[in-house]
Amino acid sequence: MNTPVRSCLLAGFLAFSVIGCRDDMHPVTDPSFDRVQPGPSFDWSMPARFGPDRDGDGLTDYLRTTEEISPAAWTVNFDACALPPGMRYTWYVNKRPVAAVAECHWIHEFPAEGTYDVAVHVVGGGEPSVWAEEVVTVQDWLVLSFGDSYASGEGVPEVQSASDDVLHDIDNAVANLVEARRQRDAAAASLQQAFENKGLGESILATQQQRLSDFLNACSIESFKSITECAEFLAGLPFETFNSARDHFLQGVSDAQERVNSLTQAWQNALAAFNAAQNAVTGIQNTIAQLRAGLQTAKWQPPYPGQDWGGDDCHRSANSAPARAALALEQSDPHTSVTFIHLACSGGRIDQKRGNLKQQIALANQLVAHREIDAMLLSIGGNYAGFAAIGTACAVQQPCYVDDPALDLADANGVCLLLGVIGFEGQCTTFFGNFPTQSAKHILQEGVDSLPIRYDTLANNYLPTLTGLLAAGTVRSNRVYIAEYGDLTKDDGGAYCRFDNTDPLGAMPGVTTDEMEWLDLAATRSIDGAVATAAVAHGWNLVSGIYQAYRDHGYCATNHWVNRIHESLLRQGDISGLLHPNNAGQITSAGAIVNALMRDLYPEGPAGAPRAPDQAVAFGPIAAGAGSARQ
């Protein structure tokens, strides 16, 4: 903030016009002006317009009507309490006195945004008076967000079905369930083996018992050597006496019985282990059921008045990166405020389907009218390249980057069965069952090839219709900020993800490292390349650094910035948030947007004055009645 203190009654004061520095008394005859001294300056702030939840419904309040978006006056709060205290504070706007108050706080309503010369003359009881003057920029940043699900907030509903704590607990429970099931299956295999071993031992015991019985029936002490039947039975056995032969067969029975006893105990132990493992599985399932019982319905921002796109469920959230960037801008400078218009829509494209940019821009014109747009945030292109369809295809096509891949639903079905414990098997099965008929390779190629002409259509046909973005009939392209997409393919160490049956929820089912590498190089980088090319071609600002920031926070990373299947189901009750940034990812993208905005909105740096509106108010007397004061 600039803090020039001007002593307008020093040398040259008499040349000052009466309007230039007057109080309610003529400056030549007011003795207080004889003792004007330099001092600190006053401060000012504008009330925040974006961020609060005044009605307590859990949703950030958006300004939704033209009257709210473009008010008749702009309120600025002034604070002169740092100046030496006085009994009278006379405030001037553009060299004209507008209010005399007894306190150091003053509220003024300016008729328009722009730059104003504001001054205060403080008169104290017997103390020298103080004059402080500042150039005040009345600036409410009008920020509009257009585009697709990455800008709307898909994946991060404003009110989640499950809180992050519950989501974390369920995530851990599911991981524990996978391990418990593995242990139960291992226990079941051990139980089966123990049962078979016990059966084999019992069979051997029965054989030994039968041999003892056959020996006793064939032989006796009296006829041990004389009876032909006994001799034949003992043929080849080196027994000279009946007792030694009998002891041999008795020992066989005893050994077999001892083994049966041991195998029976092993079977009982295996049965106990299996029951314990099954109880552990049941216990975890019950825990998950209890956690699911506390889930609520996810909440999104309601549609704007006049939004009629054949379905208004755009999944807009103040947790999205553009909304977070607008909030950060609001909180970064008390001298300015922010009006944020959030029109991005899940599924949005440039010129196709509901919620496309043509419809978004038309609604923006209704809401904003001729008001100057300070920043147009844009995320568009991923839907044309079919990124969601490509991800689904790679889950069921093996490999997905060839012309004619084979179909393999095993891994996807396995994950869906696991999600049945959470109650979402049906949605999961439906999602992966609706796999694309084309190979992922063909989907991507057709989509990426179409992007340049789509961006041309946006730049040449649609943006010129956005009145608030025009200056002298020309599109202010330098106020368009188009964001790149993040890298979803790598783990914590930057290696490509791969599906692992031991951690079925930790990576996309059925997707190999080769397919992840292809998704990165051929899909994400191709789309981001098209975005960057369009930015250069049309003079837009590229919001970069997002792709690189995700390099070790992909789908399979422990610290991942993208929604996994079960996280989307738990956060918003459906699978639409899959492969979209989670809260951590949105925060990162928001930071990149803020960095890009600050360079333009504060040309002198963050500590400098904000960029003045185009319709800046010239210094000079203001029209009578244009301002007001409240004590």
ROTI-451165 format. One record per residue: residue in three letters; x, y, z of N, C-alpha, C in turn. Coordinates in steps of 0.1 Angstrom, whole numbers, plus 5000, padded with zeros to 4 digits. Layout:
<pts>
ALAXYZXYZXYZ...
</pts>
This chain:
<pts>
MET500849885000500050005000500950125000ASN500550224991501350354991500850435003THR501850505009501450585021501950725020PRO501650795009502150935008501251025018VAL501951105026501251205034501551345029ARG500451405025500751535018500251645028SER501151745031500851855039500451965029CYS499151975026498652065015498652205019LEU498952235032498952375036500352435038LEU501352355034502652405034502852495022ALA504152515018504452605007503552574995GLY502952674990502152654978500752634981PHE500352624994498952594998497952694992LEU498352814992497352914988497052904973ALA497852834966497552814952496552694950PHE496352624961495352504960493952564959SER493152494951491752544949490952524962VAL489852594963489052574975488552434975ILE488152374964487752234964488852144967GLY490152184963491252084964491552044978CYS491352124988491752075001490952155012ARG489652145012488852225021488152135031ASP487852195042487052125052485752195052ASP484952175063483752245064483952395066MET485252435069485552575070486552605059HIS486552735055487552775045488952745050PRO489852685042491152645047492052765051VAL491752885045492553005049492153055063THR490853035066490453095079490352985090ASP490452855086490452745096491852735103PRO491952775116493352775122493952635123SER493052525122493652385123494552355111PHE494352415100495252395088496652455090ASP496752545099498052605102499052505108ARG498552395113499352305121499352165115VAL499152155102499152025095500551965096GLN500551835100501851765101501751625093PRO502951585088502951445082502651345093GLY502051235088501751125097501550995089PRO501250885096500950765089499650775080SER499450685072498250695063497150605069PHE496050615062494850525065494850395057ASP494050305061493950175054492550165049TRP492250065040490950045036490749895032SER489549855031489249715027487849705021MET487649605013486349575007485849455013PRO484549445016483949325022484049205012ALA484449095018484548975010483148935003ARG483148894991481948864984481948714981PHE483048644982483048494979483748424990GLY483148314995483648235005482748195017PRO481948285022481148255033479948155030ASP479548085041478348005040477348065050ARG476648165047475848245056474548165060ASP474048075052472848005056473147875062GLY474347835064474747715071474347585065ASP474147585052473747455045474947375041GLY476147415044477347345040477847385027LEU477147465020477647505006478047655006THR479147684999479547824998478547904991ASP478248024996477248104989477848164977TYR477148154965477548214953476648324950LEU477148434944476248534938475648484925ARG474348484925473648414914472748494905THR472548624908471748704900472548824895THR471948884884472649004878472749114889GLU471749134897471749234907472849214917GLU473049084921474149054931475449074924ILE475649024912476949024905477349164902SER476449254898476749394895475949484903PRO476349504916475649594925475649744920ALA474749824926474649964923475850044928ALA476449994939477550064945478449964951TRP479750004953480749924959481149974973THR481049894983481349944996482749924999VAL483350035005484750025010484850075024ASN485450005032485650035047486950105049PHE486950225054488150305057488550305071ASP489850295074490350295088491450395090ALA491150505097492150605099492650605114CYS492550485120492850475135494350485137ALA495150455127496550465129497050615129LEU496250705124496550845125496450895139PRO497051015143496851065156495351095158PRO494851065170493451075172492951215171GLY491651225166491051355164489651355168MET489051475169487651485172486851495159ARG487451515148486751525135487551465124TYR486951375116487651315105486851365092THR487451445084486751485072487351415060TRP486451345053486951265042486651325028TYR487551315019487451375006487551264996VAL486751274985486951174974487051264961ASN488151244954488451324942488351474945LYS489051514956489151654960487851714965ARG486851634968485551694972485251634986PRO484951714996484551665009483151595008VAL483151475013481951395013481351355026ALA482151365037481751325050482551385061ALA481951415072482751455084482151365095VAL483051285101482651195112483451205124ALA482951155135483651175148484551055151GLU484450945144485250825146486250805135CYS487250715138488350695128487950595117HIS486750525119486250435109485150505100TRP485250475087484250535078483950435067ILE482650435063482250345052481750435041HIS482250405029481750485017481350385006GLU480350424999479850344987480250424975PHE481050354966481450414954480550374943PRO480250464933479250434923479850334913ALA481150324912481650234902483050184906GLU483550074900484950044902485850144895GLY487050154900487950244894488950304904THR489750394900490750464909490150594914TYR490350614927489850744933490950804942ASP490950934942491851004951491051024964VAL491450954975490750964988491751024998ALA491151125006491951185016491151205029VAL491851225040491151245052491951355060HIS491251445065491751555074491351535088VAL492251515097491951485111492251605119VAL491251655126491451765135491251725149GLY492251755158492251715172492051835180GLY491851805193491651915203492951985206GLY493352095199494552165202495752105196GLU495651985190496851925184496951965169PRO498151955163498151985149497251885141SER496651935131495851845123496651765114VAL496051655108496851565100496051545087TRP496751545076496251525063496851395057ALA496051305053496551185046495751155033GLU496451115023495851105010496350975003GLU495450904997495850784990495150774976VAL495750704967495050664955494450524958VAL493150514958492450394962491850334949THR492150204947491650134935490450044940VAL489250084936488050004940487949894929GLN488349774933488449664924487749534929ASP486749494923486149364926486549274914TRP487349174916487749084906486549004901LEU486249004889485148924883485848804876VAL485648684882486348564878485248464873LEU485348424861484448324856485148194853SER484448084856485047944853484147874843PHE484847834832484147754822484847624820GLY484047534814484747404810484047284814ASP484847184817484447044819484447004834SER484446874836484346824850485546854858TYR486746874852487946904860487747044866ALA486947134859486747264865485547274873SER484547184870483247194878483447144892GLY484347044894484546994908484146844909GLU483946774898483646634898484746564907GLY484246474916485246404924485346464938VAL485046594940485146664953483846734956PRO482746664958481546734962481746824974GLU480946934974481147034985480746974998VAL479746884998479446805010479546665006GLN480546595011480846455007479846355013SER479646245006478846135012479446085025ALA480746075024481546035036482546145038SER482746175051483846275055485146205052ASP486146295051487546235049487946135060ASP487546165072487846065083487145935081VAL485845935077485145815074485745745062LEU486045825052486645765040487945695043HIS488745765052490045705056489745575063ASP488745575072488445455080487945335071ILE487145375061486645265052487745215043ASP488645315039489745275030490645175038ASN490945205050491745115059490944975061ALA489644985063488844865065488844775053VAL488744835041488744765029490144695027ALA491244775030492544715029492744595038ASN492144615051492244505061491344385056LEU490244425049489444315045490144225034VAL490844295025491544225015492544135021GLU493244175031494244095038493543985046ALA492444015053491743915061491143805051ARG490743845040490243745030491343655026ARG492543725023493643645019494043545030GLN494043585043494343495054493243385055ARG492043425053490943325054491043225043ASP491343275031491543175020492743085022ALA493843135028494943055031494542955042ALA493743005052493342915063492442805057ALA491542845048490642745042491442635034ALA492542685027493342585020494042495030SER494542555041495242475052494242375058LEU493042425060491942335066491642215057GLN491542245044491242145034492342035034GLN493642095034494741995035494741915047ALA494441975059494441905071493341805072PHE492241835066491141745065491541625056GLU492141645045492541535036493641455043ASN494541515050495641445058495041355069LYS494041415076493341335086492641215080GLY491941235069491341125062492241015058LEU493441065052494440965048494940885061GLY495140955072495640895084494640795089GLU493340825088492240735093492140615084SER492440635071492440525062493640425065ILE494740485068495940405072495640325085LEU495040395094494640335107493740215105ALA492740235096491740135093492540015087THR493440035078494239935072495039855082GLN495639925091496439865102495539775111GLN494439835114493439755123493039635116GLN492739645103492339525095493439425094ARG494639465093495739365092495939295106LEU495739365117495839305130494739205131SER493539245127492339145128492639025119ASP493139045107493438935098494438845104PHE495438905110496538815117495938735128LEU495138795136494538715147493638605142ASN492938635131492038535126492838415119ALA493938445114494738345107495638265116CYS496138325127497138265135496738265149SER497338165157497138155171498438105177ILE498638115190499838065196500037915193GLU499037835194499137695193499537655178SER498937735169499137695155499937795147PHE500837865153501537975147502337925135LYS502937795136503737745125503137635117SER502037585123501537455117500437485107ILE499637595109498537615100498937675087THR498537615077498937665063498537815061GLU497237845066496737985064497538085071CYS498038055083498838145091500238165084ALA500738055079502038055073502038145060GLU500938125053500838205040500638355044PHE499938385055499738525059501038585063LEU501938505069503138565074504338545064ALA504038505052505038475043505838605040GLY507138595041508038705039508338795051LEU507538765063507738845075508638765084PRO509638825090510738755098510238735112PHE509138675115508738655129508838505132GLU509438485144509638345148508638305158THR508038405165507038375175505738445173PHE504738395178503438465177503438605184ASN504038615195504038745202504738845194SER505838815188506638915180505738955168ALA505038865162504238905150503038985155ARG502438945166501339025171501739165175ASP502939175182503439305186503639395173HIS504139335162504339415150503039475145PHE501939395145500739445140500039545150LEU500239515163499739615173500439745172GLN501839735169502539865168502139945156GLY501739875145501239945133499940015136VAL499139945144497840015148498140135157SER499040115166499340225176499940345168ASP500940315159501540425152500440495143ALA499640425137498540485129497640565137GLN497240515149496340585158497040715163GLU498240705166498940825171499040935160ARG499240885147499240985136497841045134VAL496840955135495441005134495241115144ASN495641085157495441185167496141315164SER497341305159498041425156497441505144LEU496941425134496341485122494941545126THR494341485135493041535140493241665147GLN494241675156494541795163494941905153ALA495741865143496141965132494842015125TRP493941925122492641965116491842055124GLN491842025137491042115147491742255148ASN493042255148493742385148493442465135ALA493442395124493142455111491742505111LEU490842425116489442475117489242595126ALA489942595137489942715146490542835139ALA491642815132492242925124491342975113PHE490642885106489742925096488543005102ASN488042955113486843025120487343165124ALA488543175130489043305134489143395122ALA489743345111489843425099488543465094GLN487543375094486243405089485543515098ASN485743495111485243595120485843735118ALA487143735115487843865112487243925100VAL486943845090486343895077484943955081THR484143875088482843915092482844045100GLY483844055109483944175118484244295110ILE485144285100485544395092484344435083GLN483644335078482444365070481444445078ASN481244405090480344475099480744615102THR482044635104482644765106482344855094ILE482544795082482244875069480844905068ALA479944815072478544835072478144945081GLN478744955093478445055103478945195097LEU480045195091480545315085479745365074ARG479245275066478345305055477045355059ALA476545305071475245355076475345505079GLY476445555081476545705085476745785072LEU476745735061476945815048475745895046GLN475946015040474946105037474846135022THR473946205018473846245003474846355000ALA475646334990476546434986475746564981LYS476346674983475746804979476646874969TRP476046934959476747014949476047154949GLN476747244942476147374940474847374932PRO473847434936472647434927472847514914PRO471947494904472147564892471847714893TYR472347794884472047934883470647964878PRO470048074882468748104875468948124860GLY467948064853468048064838468847954832GLN469447864841470247754835469247644832ASP469047624819468147514814468847444803TRP469647344807470447274797470047134795GLY468747104798468246964797468846874807GLY469046924819469646854831470646944837ASP470346984849471147084856472247034866ASP472346904866473246844876474646844870CYS475346964872476646984866477746944876HIS477446904888478446864898479446974901ARG478847094903479747204906480047204921SER481247234925481747234939482647354941ALA482547414953483547514957484847454961ASN484947314961486247244963487047234950SER486447274939487147264926488347364926ALA489247344917490447424916490147574913PRO489247594903488947734900488247814912ALA487347744919486747804931487747824942ARG488647734944489647744954490647864950ALA490847874938491747984933491048124936ALA489748124933488948254935488948284950LEU488848184959488848204973490148254978ALA491248194972492648234976492848384972LEU492348424960492448554955491648654965GLU490448604969489648684978490348714991GLN491048614996491648615009493048685009SER493648694997494948744996495148894998ASP494048974995494149114995492949175000PRO492949235012491749295017491249425010HIS492149475001491749594994490849564982THR490749434978489849394967488949294972SER487949264964486949154966486849074954VAL486148964954486048874943484548834941THR484148844928482848784924483248664915PHE482748544919483148424912481848364906ILE481948344893480848284885481248144880HIS480648044885481047904883480147834873LEU480547824861479647774850480147644844ALA481347604848481847474843480847364846CYS480847264837479847154839480447024835SER480246924844480746784841480146734828GLY481046684819480646644806480746754796GLY481046874800481146994791482146974780ARG481647024768482547024757482447164751ILE483147184740483047324734481747344726ASP481347254718480247274710479347154708GLN479347064718478546944717477946914731LYS476746844731476146794743475746904752ARG475046874763474546974772475647024781GLY475447154785476447214793477647254785ASN477547264772478747294764479147444766LEU480247484761480747624763479847724756LYS479147694746478247784739477147814749GLN476647714756475547734766476147814778GLN477347774783477947844794478147984792ILE478648024780478948164776477648244775ALA476548184770475248244769474748284782LEU474848184792474348214805475248324812ALA476548314809477448424815476948554811ASN476648574798476148704793474948744800GLN474048654803472748694810473148744825LEU474048674831474348704845475248834846VAL476248844837477248944839476949074831ALA476249054820475949164811477249234806HIS477349364807478449434802479649454812ARG479449394823480549414833481849354829GLU482949424831484249384827484649254834ILE485049154826485549024832487049034834ASP487549004846488949014849489748894845ALA489048774847489748644844488748544840MET488948474829488148364824488948234826LEU488648154835489348034838488747924830LEU489547844823489047744813489747614815SER488947504815489547364814488647294804ILE489247264793488447194782489347114773GLY488847004768489646924758489646784762GLY489646744775489746614779488546524775ASN487346584774486246504770486246474755TYR486746564747486946534733487946424730ALA488946424738489946314737489446184743GLY488346194749487746064755488546014766PHE489046094775489946044785489245944794ALA488045974798487345874807487145744800ALA486645754787486445624779487745554777ILE488845624775490145564774490545484786GLY490345554798490645484810489845354812THR488545364809487745244810488145134800ALA488545174788488945084778490145004782CYS491145084788492345014792492144924804ALA491044934811490844844822490344704817VAL489744704805489144574800489744534787GLN490544614780491144574767492644544770GLN493144434764494444384766495144354753PRO496144444749496444574755495544674748CYS495344794754494344884749494944974738TYR496244974736496845064727497145004713VAL496444894710496644834697495244854689ASP495244824677494044834669492944744672ASP493244624676492244514678492544444691PRO492344504703492744444715491744334719ALA492244244728491344134733490644194745LEU489544124749488644174760488944084772ASP489244144783489444074796488844154807LEU487744104813487044164823487344114837ALA488344014838488543944851488944044862ASP489944124860490344214870489244314874ALA488544364865487544464868486344394876ASN486044274872484944204879485444174893GLY486744134895487244114908487144234917VAL487444344912487344474920485944494923CYS485044474913483644504916483044404926LEU483544284927483044194937483544244951LEU484744294952485244354964484444474968LEU484044554959483244674962481844634966GLY481444514964480144464968480044474984VAL481144464990481144475005480744615009ILE481144715001480744855004479344884999GLY478844794991477444814986477444874972PHE478544874964478644934952478944844940GLU478744714942479144624931478344654918GLY477044684920476244714908476744824900GLN477044934906477545054899478845024892CYS479644954899481044914894480844824882THR480044724883479844624872479244704860THR478244784862477644864851478644954844PHE479545014852480545104846481445034837PHE482044924842483044844834482344764823GLY481044734825480344664815480044744803ASN479944874805479744964793481045014787PHE481844914784483144944778483044984764PRO483945074759483845124745484045004735THR483345024724483444924713484744944705GLN485245074705486545104698487645074708SER488845054702490045044710490345184716ALA491045184727491445314733492345394724LYS493145324716493945384706493145474696HIS492045414691491245484681490445604688ILE489945574700489245684707490145804709LEU491345784713492345894716492645964703GLN492945884692493445954680492346044674GLU491145994674490046074669489846204677GLY489946184690489646304699490746404698VAL492046364699493146464698493246534685ASP492946454674492946514661491946624659SER490846614667489746714666489946844674LEU490946834683491046944693491447084687PRO492347084677492647224672491547294666ILE490647224658489547294652488447334663ARG488447254674487447284685487947414692TYR489247424694489747544701489647664691ASP489747644678489547754669488147804670THR487147714671485747744672485547824684LEU486147784695485947864708486448004706ALA487748014701488348144700487648244690ASN487248184679486748274668485248284668ASN484448194674483048194673482348224686TYR482948174697482148184710482748294719LEU484048304720484548414729484148554724PRO484048584711483648714707482248754711THR481448654716480048674720480048704735LEU481148694742481148714756481448864759THR480448944761480549084761481549134771GLY481549084783482449134793483949104791LEU484249024780485548984777486049074766LEU485249164761485649244749486149384754ALA486949444746487449574748487549644734ALA486649744732486549804718486249704708GLY485449604711484949504702485949394700THR487049394706488149294705488149204717VAL488349074715488448984727489749004734ARG489649024747490849034755491448894758SER492048834748492548694750493448674761ASN494148784765495148764776494448754790ARG493148764790492348734802491748594803VAL492148514793491748374793492848284798TYR492548204808493548114814493147974813ILE493847894804493447754802494447664809ALA493947574816494747484825495047354818GLU496247304820496547174815496047064825TYR496146944821495646834829496846764836GLY496546694848497546634856497946494851ASP499046444855499546314852499046214863LEU498246114858497546024868498245884868THR499345874862499845734859501045684867LYS501545764877502745724883502545714899ASP503445634905503445604919504345704926ASP504545684939505245774948506745794943GLY507245694936508645704931508745754917GLY507545784910507645824897507545714887ALA507345584891507245474882505845454878TYR505645394866504245374861503545274870CYS502245304872501445214880501145084873ARG500844984881500344854875499344794885PHE498444714879497444654888498044534895ASP497744524908498244424917497144364925ASN496944234923495744164930495844174945THR497144194950497244204965496744344970ASP496644434961496144574965495144614954PRO494044544953493144564941492544704940LEU492444774951491944914950492945024948GLY494244974948495345074947495745104933ALA495145044923495445084909494245044900MET494245104889493145074880493144924876PRO492044854877491944714874492344684859GLY493144584858493544544844494444624837VAL494944734843495844824835497344794839THR498044764828499444724830500344844830THR501644824833502644934833502744984818ASP502744894808502844944794501645034791GLU500444994795499245074792499345204800MET499845204812499945334819500945424812GLU502045374807502945454800502345514787TRP501545434781500845474769499845584772LEU499145564783498145674788498845804791ASP500045794796500845914799501345984786LEU502045904778502745964767501745994755ALA500845904752500045924741498746004744ALA498245984757496946054760497246184767THR497646174780497746304788498646404781ARG499846364776500746454770500246514757SER499546424750498946474737497846584740ILE497046554750495946654753496546784758ASP497546774767498246894772498946964761GLY499546884752500146954741499247034732ALA498046974730497047054722496547174730VAL496447164743496047284751497147394750ALA498347354751499447454751499547514737THR499347434726499347494713498247594711ALA497047554716495947654715496147774722ALA496847774734497147884742498047984734VAL499047924728499948014720499248064707ALA498447984701497748034688496748144691HIS496048134702494948234705495348334715GLY496548344720496948444730496448424744TRP496048294747495548274761496748244770ASN496548254783497548224793497448074796LEU498548004795498547864798498847844813VAL497947784820498247754834499047624835SER500347634836501247514835501647474849GLY502447364849503047314861502147204868ILE500947194863500047094869500446954866TYR500746934853501146794849502346754857GLN503346844858504646804864504346784879ALA503446864885503246844900502746714903TYR502046644894501446514897502346394894ARG503646424891504546324886504646204896ASP504546224909504646114918503346104927HIS502246154922500946154930499846094921GLY500145994913499145934904498245834911TYR497445764904496445674909496945584919CYS498045524917498545414926499445464937ALA499745594937500645654948499945654961THR500745624972500145634985499545774988ASN500345874984499846014985499346054971HIS498145994967497646014954496746134954TRP496746204942495946324941494746304931VAL494346174929493346144920492346044927ASN491146054924490145964930490145824924ARG490245734933490145594929488745554929ILE488445424924487045384922486245394935HIS486745334945485945324958485845464964GLU486845554962486845684968485745774961SER485645754948484545824941483145774946LEU483045644947481745594952481445634966LEU482445654974482145694988482045844990ARG482845914982482746064983481446124977GLN480946064966479846124960478746034957GLY478845904960477845804958477745754944ASP478645784935478645734922480045724917ILE480245674905481545644900482145754891SER481345864890481745974880482946044884GLY483346044897484546104901485846034899LEU485745914893486945824890487845904881LEU489145904884490245964876490146114876HIS489346174885489346314887490146354899PRO490746474900491546514911490746504924ASN491346464935490746474948491046604954ASN490846624967491046764973492446804972ALA493446714974494846744973495146794959GLY494646724949494946754935494346894932GLN493046914936492447044933493147154939ILE493647134952494447244958495747274950THR496347174945497647194937497247274924SER496247234917495847304905495447444908ALA494747464919494347604923495547684925GLY496647634931497847714933498447754920ALA498347664910498947704897498047814891ILE496747814892495847914887496148044894VAL496248044907496548164915497848234910ASN498848154908500148204904500048274890ALA499248214881499048274868498348404869LEU497248404878496448524879497248644886MET498048614896498648714903499648794895ARG500248724885501148794876500448904868ASP499248884865498448984857497649084865LEU497049034876496249114884496949214893TYR498249174896499049264904500449284897PRO500449374887501549384878502849434886GLU502649494897503749544905504149444916GLY503549324916503849224926502749214936PRO502749114944501649094953501449204963ALA502549274966502449384976502049514970GLY501949514956501649634949500149654948ALA499849764941498349794938497749704928PRO496549674929495849584919495749654906ARG495649574896495349634882494049714883ALA494049834878492849914878491849864867PRO490549874870489549844860489749924847ASP489249874836489349954824488550084825GLN487350074832486550194833486950274845ALA488250304846488750374857488050514858VAL487850564870487250694872488350794872ALA488250904864489251004864489251084876PHE490451134880490551224892489751354889GLY489151394899488351524898487051514906PRO486351614907485051614915484151504910ILE483551444920482551334917481151404916ALA480251334910478951394908478251404922ALA477451504923476751514936475851394938GLY475951344951475151234955475651104950ALA476851094944477450974940477950884951GLY478350954962478850874973478050894985SER478250814995477450825008478350795019ALA478050835031478750805043477850765054ARG478350665062477650625073478550625086GLN478050685096478850695109478550565117
</pts>
